[in-house]
Amino acid sequence: MKRLVTTSAAAAVGAVVSALLFAQLPQFSNAVKNFITVEAPVVALTNVRVIDGTGAPARERQTIVIRDGNIAELGETSRVSVPSGATMIDLTGKTVIPGLVMLHEHLFYPTGSGVYGPLGESFVRLYLAGGVTTMRTAGNLAGVMDINLMRQIDARQRAGPAIDATAPYLNGPNELLQVHSLKDADDTKRQVAYWAEMGATSFKAYMQITRAELGAAIEEAHKRGLKVTGHLCSVTYAEAADLGIDNLEHGFMPSTDFVADKQPDVCPGQPKSQQAIAAVEPNGEQFKALVGKLVSKHIALTSTLTVFETLTPGRPLPPGLEVLLPELRQQFEQARTRVAQNQESPYKTLWPKGMALERAFAKAGGMLVAGTDPTAAGGVIPGYANQRQMELLVEEGFTPLEAISISTLNGAKYLGRDSRVGTVALGKQADLVVVNGDPSKYIADVRRVETVFKQGVGFDPAKLIASVTGHVGLW
Ligand SMILES: [Zn+2]
């Protein structure tokens, strides 16, 4: 085989190191092999439009050479010499974007009122099919399942994205049957230590946690180099920021910072906090002060427009419902009818307000990341929803290139994995989504995924989806 001419010494060293790593990668199980369409030591994607994920304009007629799972060459097709023996794939008219890195994902789904079924088996395939190659689960309701899936996917025994696996939710006294109620700060420390030991790589605090418990969780997690995010209520965003939290979920929608008579450590309940958020002015001093605090402390904010869209009257039906078990699909469609008929829905105001506040945060220099949150009354379908989230970021006011960057590079930066994933760049892991069309002009083209490369191996989204269709809800 012809030797590759690399453009820099650093890249050459990187290639040697990654080749050694690649040699140690385990074989795919037969179950995973069923979904693979491209697997070769050297692959060349030619004549393709590249959106690299940094926000830079799309580049036309590029060639990407993938060797041992990494991007070994990247440049204009006329200038890149493709090694002999490479598997060539002509992608004229198509676009490559980085594999998505999304941060509010789950491996469970609402199967009944207050009940969440563990659907890890089908969800990891759907996420990968939608172009997600790295994800964080933002809260876990199935104990070791998120961690086991993370390990089995890394060991190539299952098809799915690389997972940053959260521990079970950290919450104060609550009525969710599947969630432990923390007793105090000591109990919190024990939980964090135990789950870190078990292999969890991330933590999620929830609505009834106290300041003392959240502070203890952050201290214990940070000691281990692990991060904490929160869907908060009892603790305000400003309080959580002062305690050192790393990330806040759902934009500003759950913030209780603007509730006039907010009692410390008490969640004032959804109607009250929603009314307060609905009244917040993006240009008001109070909001600007909160944003200033979050930005100065480098706290990331996760946009999960997809879940709020399912709760807002007048919005289109979400994509992907056809993969659901028929009973679950029917259940969602009934919930959706009730949403559509609710003239009093707070989301009529909250939907545009939530977008305006997120946008103001990003404009002020805040780090916005993206996720989907397959919860509420259902209808947020992994993979499909990740694509929808990018469309909604564009509706929120970002350019398509910015929406893609938020959903790739920003997520990778938050996870501290941006030296390996998150952009299409020389030397990085070949996590690439091939789409038919040009999402830099028309963001909806991100739905037209043809192949998802993870570490240089191409997966067929149609096969992944077909393997679960009609069963999503059972496993
Ligand atoms: Zn969630």
Residues whose N, C-alpha, C, O or C-beta is under 5 A from the ligand:
A	BS01	ZN	A138 D373
